[in-house]
């Protein structure tokens, strides 16, 4: 472990040197999380669940996959006869897709026979984890390194694309308000006195020009209230990915579950330090520049950007609501239909409470559903 941490630190330092002493934070975050064989998400030891650094809705138990499976079945039954596809991106170990498909097999076997699962996963290591999880589905699963590869193999997909806690892991640009200059400056990483430090970039990256224009166009009286150094993260790569993903679904639905905010929520006074966070051993970590490769780095997504990206790609927004409301609605619909989940015991009750209670995952997480056709 220590050797890989030193290798990753050396890799980042080399990029800082080649960039003239300051590396955009988005590149720092990309290397810290995804550098092949070295990044945080490439670690072999558990990072999710009790033995890891954080919990996800999937690690709570199979109920999330079962509830989504009920909703997916309702959608798929509305599509014409023929092959159907489920597409998951950011599947990590593949457990969510396994839980979902098990529900389809138990309650909708005819649909399950028509479904082919496609996993979009650039990491060969994570593909190996997913193959182990989904080993009983041989012949019903395909892997693709990119959305472009998926689209080339299946240009006319009918089905559902879903992603759970994927968009928040896209590398972000970190910006800070400069009261004296009355402009937003992008922050990057430098190396001083044996550690990584925050340094303003001479010029912001062109990829965030639209986001900076939107921030600069805020009402003057609002900008006057912002303290020096007020931070806002921008993630154009997440919106670009969602827009590209929309092009893969000719007819069907796209669903993402994640934590994020509207544009105005990012500017609340208590968020002056931004939403950039680190997690290690189930506790908030320290500076995102510290110990790259040993801690998760994440930031809230801009729901307005994601929703708009889908609509620009021709999708219709069905809902943008809390995870609590969405899952509660699915459960109510399942009860009304008479389709009851197996073994609705104390364990599943606890899972549902964790997934929906405002003090757990119910309020912080939101769900965006968009469709085409």
C-alpha positions as CSV (number, residue, x, y, z in Angstrom):
1,X,0.0,0.0,0.0
2,X,2.6,2.5,1.0
3,X,4.6,1.8,-2.1
4,X,1.6,2.5,-4.4
5,X,0.9,5.8,-2.5
6,X,4.5,6.9,-3.1
7,X,4.2,6.0,-6.7
8,X,1.0,7.9,-7.1
9,X,2.5,11.0,-5.4
10,X,5.5,10.8,-7.7
11,X,3.2,10.6,-10.7
12,X,1.2,13.7,-9.6
13,X,4.4,15.6,-8.8
14,X,5.8,14.9,-12.2
15,X,2.6,16.2,-13.9
16,X,2.7,19.4,-11.7
17,X,6.3,20.0,-12.8
18,X,5.5,19.4,-16.5
19,X,2.5,21.8,-16.2
20,X,4.8,24.6,-14.9
21,X,4.2,24.2,-11.2
22,X,0.4,24.2,-11.0
23,X,-1.9,21.3,-12.0
24,X,-5.7,21.9,-12.4
25,X,-7.5,20.2,-9.5
26,X,-9.6,18.2,-11.9
27,X,-6.5,16.4,-13.2
28,X,-5.3,15.9,-9.6
29,X,-8.6,14.4,-8.7
30,X,-8.6,12.2,-11.8
31,X,-5.1,10.8,-10.9
32,X,-5.9,10.4,-7.2
33,X,-9.0,8.3,-8.0
34,X,-8.4,6.6,-11.3
35,X,-4.7,6.3,-12.1
36,X,-4.3,2.7,-13.3
37,X,-3.3,0.4,-10.5
38,X,-2.7,3.3,-8.2
39,X,-5.8,5.4,-7.8
40,X,-8.3,5.1,-4.9
41,X,-10.9,3.3,-7.0
42,X,-8.3,0.8,-8.2
43,X,-7.6,-0.5,-4.7
44,X,-8.1,-4.2,-4.2
45,X,-9.1,-4.0,-0.5
46,X,-12.8,-3.0,0.2
47,X,-13.6,0.7,0.0
48,X,-17.4,0.3,0.3
49,X,-19.4,-1.1,3.3
50,X,-18.5,-1.8,6.9
51,X,-14.9,-2.8,6.1
52,X,-14.4,0.2,3.8
53,X,-14.5,4.0,3.9
54,X,-18.2,4.7,3.2
55,X,-21.6,3.1,2.6
56,X,-23.6,3.3,-0.6
57,X,-27.3,2.6,-1.2
58,X,-26.2,-0.7,-2.8
59,X,-24.1,-1.8,0.2
60,X,-27.2,-1.4,2.5
61,X,-28.6,-4.7,1.0
62,X,-30.5,-6.0,-2.0
63,X,-33.7,-3.9,-1.5
64,X,-32.5,-1.0,-3.7
65,X,-32.0,-3.4,-6.6
66,X,-35.4,-5.0,-6.0
67,X,-37.3,-1.7,-5.9
68,X,-35.5,-0.5,-9.0
69,X,-36.2,-3.9,-10.6
70,X,-39.9,-3.4,-10.0
71,X,-39.8,0.1,-11.7
72,X,-37.7,-1.2,-14.5
73,X,-40.1,-4.0,-15.2
74,X,-43.0,-1.5,-15.4
75,X,-41.0,0.5,-18.0
76,X,-39.8,-2.4,-20.0
77,X,-43.4,-3.8,-20.3
78,X,-44.3,-0.6,-22.1
79,X,-41.7,-1.2,-24.9
80,X,-42.4,-3.1,-28.1
81,X,-41.5,-6.8,-28.5
82,X,-37.9,-7.5,-29.2
83,X,-34.5,-7.4,-27.4
84,X,-34.3,-5.2,-24.4
85,X,-31.2,-3.8,-22.8
86,X,-30.2,-2.7,-19.3
87,X,-27.1,-0.5,-19.2
88,X,-25.3,0.3,-16.0
89,X,-22.3,2.7,-15.7
90,X,-20.1,2.9,-12.7
91,X,-21.2,-0.5,-11.5
92,X,-18.2,-1.0,-9.1
93,X,-18.6,-4.7,-8.3
94,X,-21.8,-5.2,-10.3
95,X,-24.0,-5.9,-7.2
96,X,-26.8,-3.5,-8.1
97,X,-27.3,-5.1,-11.5
98,X,-27.2,-8.6,-9.9
99,X,-29.9,-7.6,-7.4
100,X,-32.1,-6.0,-10.1
101,X,-31.8,-9.0,-12.5
102,X,-32.6,-11.5,-9.7
103,X,-35.8,-9.6,-9.1
104,X,-36.7,-9.7,-12.8
105,X,-36.0,-13.4,-12.9
106,X,-38.2,-14.1,-9.8
107,X,-41.2,-11.8,-10.8
108,X,-40.9,-11.2,-14.5
109,X,-39.2,-14.2,-16.1
110,X,-40.5,-13.4,-19.6
111,X,-38.9,-9.9,-19.4
112,X,-35.7,-11.4,-17.9
113,X,-35.3,-13.7,-20.9
114,X,-35.4,-10.7,-23.3
115,X,-32.9,-8.6,-21.3
116,X,-29.2,-8.3,-22.1
117,X,-27.1,-6.4,-19.5
118,X,-24.4,-4.0,-20.8
119,X,-21.8,-2.6,-18.3
120,X,-19.8,0.5,-19.2
121,X,-16.6,0.2,-17.3
122,X,-13.2,1.6,-18.4
123,X,-11.2,-0.1,-15.7
124,X,-10.0,-3.6,-16.4
125,X,-9.6,-4.3,-12.7
126,X,-13.2,-3.3,-11.9
127,X,-14.4,-5.4,-14.9
128,X,-12.8,-8.3,-13.3
129,X,-14.7,-7.7,-10.0
130,X,-17.9,-7.4,-12.0
131,X,-17.3,-10.6,-13.9
132,X,-16.9,-12.4,-10.6
133,X,-20.2,-11.0,-9.2
134,X,-22.1,-11.7,-12.4
135,X,-20.5,-15.1,-13.2
136,X,-23.9,-16.9,-13.2
137,X,-25.2,-14.6,-16.1
138,X,-22.8,-15.9,-18.7
139,X,-24.0,-14.9,-22.2
140,X,-26.4,-12.3,-20.8
141,X,-23.7,-9.6,-20.0
142,X,-21.4,-7.6,-22.2
143,X,-18.7,-5.1,-21.2
144,X,-17.7,-1.8,-22.9
145,X,-14.9,0.5,-22.0
146,X,-16.7,3.6,-23.3
147,X,-20.1,4.8,-24.3
148,X,-18.8,5.1,-27.8
149,X,-18.0,1.4,-27.8
150,X,-21.5,0.6,-26.5
151,X,-23.1,2.8,-29.2
152,X,-21.1,1.2,-32.0
153,X,-22.1,-2.3,-30.9
154,X,-25.8,-1.4,-30.2
155,X,-26.8,1.7,-32.1
156,X,-30.5,1.2,-31.5
157,X,-30.9,0.4,-27.8
158,X,-34.4,0.0,-26.2
159,X,-34.3,-0.2,-22.5
160,X,-33.0,1.5,-19.3
161,X,-29.7,3.1,-18.5
162,X,-29.0,3.6,-14.8
163,X,-26.2,4.9,-12.7
164,X,-25.9,4.9,-8.9
165,X,-23.4,7.4,-7.4
166,X,-21.5,7.7,-10.6
167,X,-21.7,11.4,-11.5
168,X,-20.4,12.6,-8.1
169,X,-17.1,10.8,-8.8
170,X,-16.4,12.7,-12.0
171,X,-13.3,15.0,-11.5
172,X,-14.4,18.6,-10.7
173,X,-12.9,22.1,-11.2
174,X,-12.6,24.1,-8.0
175,X,-13.3,27.8,-8.2
176,X,-13.0,30.5,-5.6
177,X,-14.5,34.0,-5.4
178,X,-11.9,36.8,-5.5
179,X,-13.6,39.9,-3.9
180,X,-10.8,42.3,-4.8
181,X,-10.8,41.4,-8.5
182,X,-14.6,40.6,-8.5
183,X,-14.1,37.4,-10.4
184,X,-14.0,33.7,-10.0
185,X,-10.5,32.1,-10.0
186,X,-9.8,28.4,-10.6
187,X,-7.7,26.6,-8.1
188,X,-5.1,23.9,-8.8
189,X,-2.5,21.9,-7.0
190,X,1.1,22.8,-6.5
191,X,4.0,21.2,-4.5
192,X,5.7,23.2,-1.7
193,X,7.7,22.1,1.4
194,X,7.0,18.5,0.9
195,X,3.3,18.6,0.4
196,X,0.6,19.4,-2.1
197,X,-0.9,22.9,-1.7
198,X,-3.7,24.9,-3.3
199,X,-2.6,27.4,-5.9
200,X,-4.6,29.7,-8.1
201,X,-4.2,28.9,-11.8
202,X,-2.9,31.7,-14.0
203,X,-5.9,31.1,-16.3
204,X,-9.0,29.0,-15.9
205,X,-9.4,25.9,-18.0
206,X,-11.5,26.6,-21.2
207,X,-13.8,23.7,-20.3
208,X,-15.4,25.7,-17.5
209,X,-15.9,29.0,-19.4
210,X,-19.6,28.4,-19.6
211,X,-19.8,27.7,-15.9
212,X,-17.7,30.7,-15.0
213,X,-19.9,32.9,-17.1
214,X,-23.0,31.6,-15.3
215,X,-21.3,32.4,-11.9
216,X,-20.2,35.8,-13.0
217,X,-23.7,36.6,-14.2
218,X,-25.2,36.2,-10.7
219,X,-26.9,39.3,-9.4
220,X,-24.4,41.9,-8.2
221,X,-26.0,42.2,-4.8
222,X,-25.6,38.4,-4.3
223,X,-21.9,38.5,-5.3
224,X,-21.4,41.4,-2.9
225,X,-22.4,39.1,-0.1
226,X,-20.0,36.3,-0.9
227,X,-17.0,36.2,1.4
228,X,-13.4,36.1,0.0
229,X,-12.6,32.6,-1.2
230,X,-16.2,31.3,-1.4
231,X,-15.8,28.0,-3.3
232,X,-18.0,26.4,-5.9
233,X,-17.1,23.2,-7.8
234,X,-17.9,22.8,-11.5
235,X,-18.1,19.4,-13.2
236,X,-18.7,19.8,-17.0
237,X,-17.4,16.3,-17.6
238,X,-20.4,14.9,-15.7
239,X,-22.9,16.8,-17.8
240,X,-21.0,15.9,-21.0
241,X,-21.1,12.2,-20.0
242,X,-24.9,12.3,-19.4
243,X,-25.4,14.0,-22.7
244,X,-23.4,11.4,-24.5
245,X,-25.2,8.6,-22.6
246,X,-28.5,10.0,-23.8
247,X,-27.4,9.3,-27.3
248,X,-27.1,5.6,-26.6
249,X,-30.8,5.1,-25.7
250,X,-33.1,5.3,-28.8
251,X,-36.1,4.5,-26.8
252,X,-36.4,4.1,-23.0
253,X,-35.4,5.7,-19.7
254,X,-32.3,7.0,-18.0
255,X,-32.0,7.1,-14.2
256,X,-29.3,8.4,-12.0
257,X,-29.2,8.4,-8.2
258,X,-26.8,10.7,-6.5
259,X,-26.3,13.6,-4.1
260,X,-26.3,17.1,-5.6
261,X,-27.7,20.6,-5.4
262,X,-29.5,23.1,-7.6
263,X,-27.4,26.2,-8.7
264,X,-28.8,28.4,-5.9
265,X,-28.3,25.7,-3.2
266,X,-24.5,25.8,-4.0
267,X,-24.5,29.5,-2.9
268,X,-26.0,29.0,0.6
269,X,-23.9,30.7,3.3
270,X,-23.0,27.4,5.1
271,X,-21.4,26.1,1.9
272,X,-18.7,28.8,1.7
273,X,-16.0,26.0,1.7
274,X,-17.7,24.3,-1.3
275,X,-19.0,20.7,-1.4
276,X,-15.6,19.0,-2.0
277,X,-15.2,16.2,0.6
278,X,-13.0,13.3,1.4
279,X,-13.9,10.1,3.2
280,X,-11.9,7.5,5.0
281,X,-13.1,4.8,7.4
282,X,-16.6,6.2,7.4
283,X,-15.5,9.6,8.6
284,X,-15.0,12.9,6.7
285,X,-11.3,13.3,5.8
286,X,-9.1,16.3,5.6
287,X,-7.8,18.3,2.7
288,X,-8.5,16.7,-0.7
289,X,-4.9,17.3,-1.6
290,X,-3.6,15.1,1.3
291,X,-2.8,11.4,0.8
292,X,-4.0,10.9,-2.8
293,X,-5.0,7.3,-3.3
294,X,-5.9,6.7,0.3
295,X,-9.2,8.6,0.6
296,X,-12.3,9.1,-1.5
297,X,-12.8,12.5,-3.1
298,X,-16.2,13.6,-4.1
299,X,-18.4,16.7,-4.7
300,X,-22.1,17.4,-5.1
301,X,-23.3,17.4,-8.7
302,X,-25.1,20.3,-10.3
303,X,-28.6,18.8,-10.9
304,X,-29.5,21.8,-13.2
305,X,-26.6,20.9,-15.5
306,X,-27.4,17.2,-15.7
307,X,-31.1,17.8,-16.3
308,X,-30.4,20.3,-19.0
309,X,-27.8,18.1,-20.7
310,X,-30.4,15.3,-21.0
311,X,-33.0,17.7,-22.4
312,X,-30.5,19.1,-24.9
313,X,-30.0,15.6,-26.1
314,X,-33.7,15.1,-26.7
315,X,-34.8,13.5,-23.4
316,X,-37.9,14.4,-21.5
317,X,-37.6,14.9,-17.7
318,X,-40.0,12.7,-15.8
319,X,-38.9,13.5,-12.3
320,X,-36.2,15.1,-10.2
321,X,-37.0,14.2,-6.6
322,X,-35.5,12.9,-3.4
323,X,-34.5,9.2,-3.1
324,X,-37.0,9.0,-0.3
325,X,-40.0,10.1,-2.4
326,X,-39.0,8.0,-5.4
327,X,-38.4,4.7,-3.6
328,X,-41.5,5.3,-1.4
329,X,-43.6,5.7,-4.6
330,X,-42.2,2.5,-6.1
331,X,-43.0,0.6,-2.9
332,X,-46.5,1.9,-2.9
333,X,-47.0,1.0,-6.5
334,X,-45.7,-2.6,-5.8
335,X,-48.1,-3.0,-3.0
336,X,-51.0,-1.8,-5.1
337,X,-50.0,-4.2,-7.9
338,X,-49.9,-7.1,-5.5
339,X,-46.2,-7.8,-6.3
340,X,-44.7,-8.2,-2.8
341,X,-41.0,-8.5,-2.3
342,X,-39.8,-11.8,-0.8
343,X,-39.0,-12.1,2.9
344,X,-40.2,-8.6,3.8
345,X,-38.7,-9.0,7.3
346,X,-36.9,-6.9,9.8
347,X,-33.8,-6.8,7.6
348,X,-35.7,-5.3,4.6
349,X,-37.5,-2.8,6.9
350,X,-34.1,-1.6,8.1
351,X,-32.9,-1.4,4.6
352,X,-35.9,0.7,3.5
353,X,-35.4,3.0,6.5
354,X,-31.7,3.6,5.7
355,X,-32.5,4.2,2.0
356,X,-35.4,6.7,2.7
357,X,-35.0,8.3,6.1
358,X,-33.9,12.0,5.9
359,X,-31.2,11.5,8.4
360,X,-29.7,8.6,6.4
361,X,-29.8,8.5,2.5
362,X,-33.3,9.6,1.9
363,X,-33.0,13.3,1.6
364,X,-29.4,13.9,0.6
365,X,-29.7,11.6,-2.4
366,X,-31.9,12.6,-5.3
367,X,-33.1,10.8,-8.4
368,X,-33.3,12.1,-11.9
369,X,-35.5,10.2,-14.4
370,X,-35.5,11.1,-18.1
371,X,-36.9,9.3,-21.1
372,X,-37.0,9.2,-24.9
373,X,-39.9,7.9,-27.0
